[in-house]
Amino acid sequence: MKIALCQINPTVGAFNHNRDIILKYYQQSIDINADIVVFPELVITGYPPQDLLWEDGFIDRNLSVLNEIAAQSSLPIIIGFVRKENGRLFNSAAVCYDEKLQTTTDKILLPTYDVFDEDRYFTSGEEPKVIPVPVQGKQINLGIQICEDLWDHDYDCKVSQIQKEKGADILFNISASPYHEGRLFRRKDLIQEKVKETGLPFLYCNMVGAQDELIFDGESLAFSAKGDCLGQGEAFEEELVLVNLDSNQSVELNIQPREDKMYRALCLGVSDYFKKTGHTEAVLGLSGGIDSALVATIAADALGPNHVHGISLPSKYSSDHSLSDAQALAGKLGIDFRIIPIQEAVEGLETILHPHFLGLEPNVAEENIQARARGNLLMALSNKFGWMVLSTGNKTELALGYCTLYGDMSGGLAVISDLSKIDVYA
């Protein structure tokens, strides 16, 4: 039996786009003789839809797209969508084949920690289901779970075990699980734990892409009933992973270096944020320091160097070395580089404020004028040319308050705000 795990990159609310890539990957799966095709959690709406769920027409459009996909289905397809019943919403999976929506199953365990707030929107499903589907003339019983249903250690309901007891032949989990350092190992351990407990093969299909501050890494996984890895999706890339459950050939888990994965995650975060918000050009201040150098490098890789504008904003306190370093970096990256001196602007602001500060000792108020002048100039370029400002502060600086409100904190996207200074140097 061949299973196609389609880890794709949907956009929240872009129903036509999401439908088109679902059908594209579904047809590719048929072309390579898959028996069952699997897509991630809430792939029709994109994840997380949040308050869009309450917008007029959003749920209906989601259901309309599901019916369009169902009408083009032949072999079984498992797909995440939002189900509505008696005024309640459910995070659900649909099973379609023979040109029909055959049945649905609802997410049982709703996460309410960290970045998740699902019980604000969704109602928990009543009980885990097992769904029979036709495969090669036989009936195969599928235990279909949705994301958190796998992470059941802190819940009374053990979804995998219940599905085993109900006669499941295979366990599936469709997911929108965000990237976090070490998350791949945690998923692997949980899946192998379920395989050991149930003696069933387990297939896990995860979303790829970024939505605001969330980055989904893909890395879908398939394990045999013996606990051997039969397939793994690429990190941070759309991919169709074809898994043969009848194969005895296992694969080694692809473990990428920590820093490589972090960098790829940030590049995907930037590229998707721009693509999904309709922006193409980025601008940032280049100080000659490591933080702005890293952000510029990420932006150039994510957007292409022709879409990145680096601005040096020197004052009388800026060293020649910092200016030359910024210029050299821009040259190596191939990005646009401009110099806008700020000394005149700083002195003008100091002159305006002088009668109001008269008799007072200079302090942080004067010190922050430089940073705010830089922020104003970057925002002026943003407003004039439609460039999005990338701020360059790291997590250590933000946590300690070593930054200036309306100064170096200005920007539409804080690219490295979740990296410590140690990670920046790494």
Order of alpha helices (4+ residues) and beta strands (2+ residues): beta-alpha-beta-alpha-beta-beta-beta-beta-beta-alpha-beta-alpha-beta-beta-beta-beta-beta-beta-alpha-beta-alpha-beta-alpha-beta-alpha-alpha-beta-alpha-beta-alpha
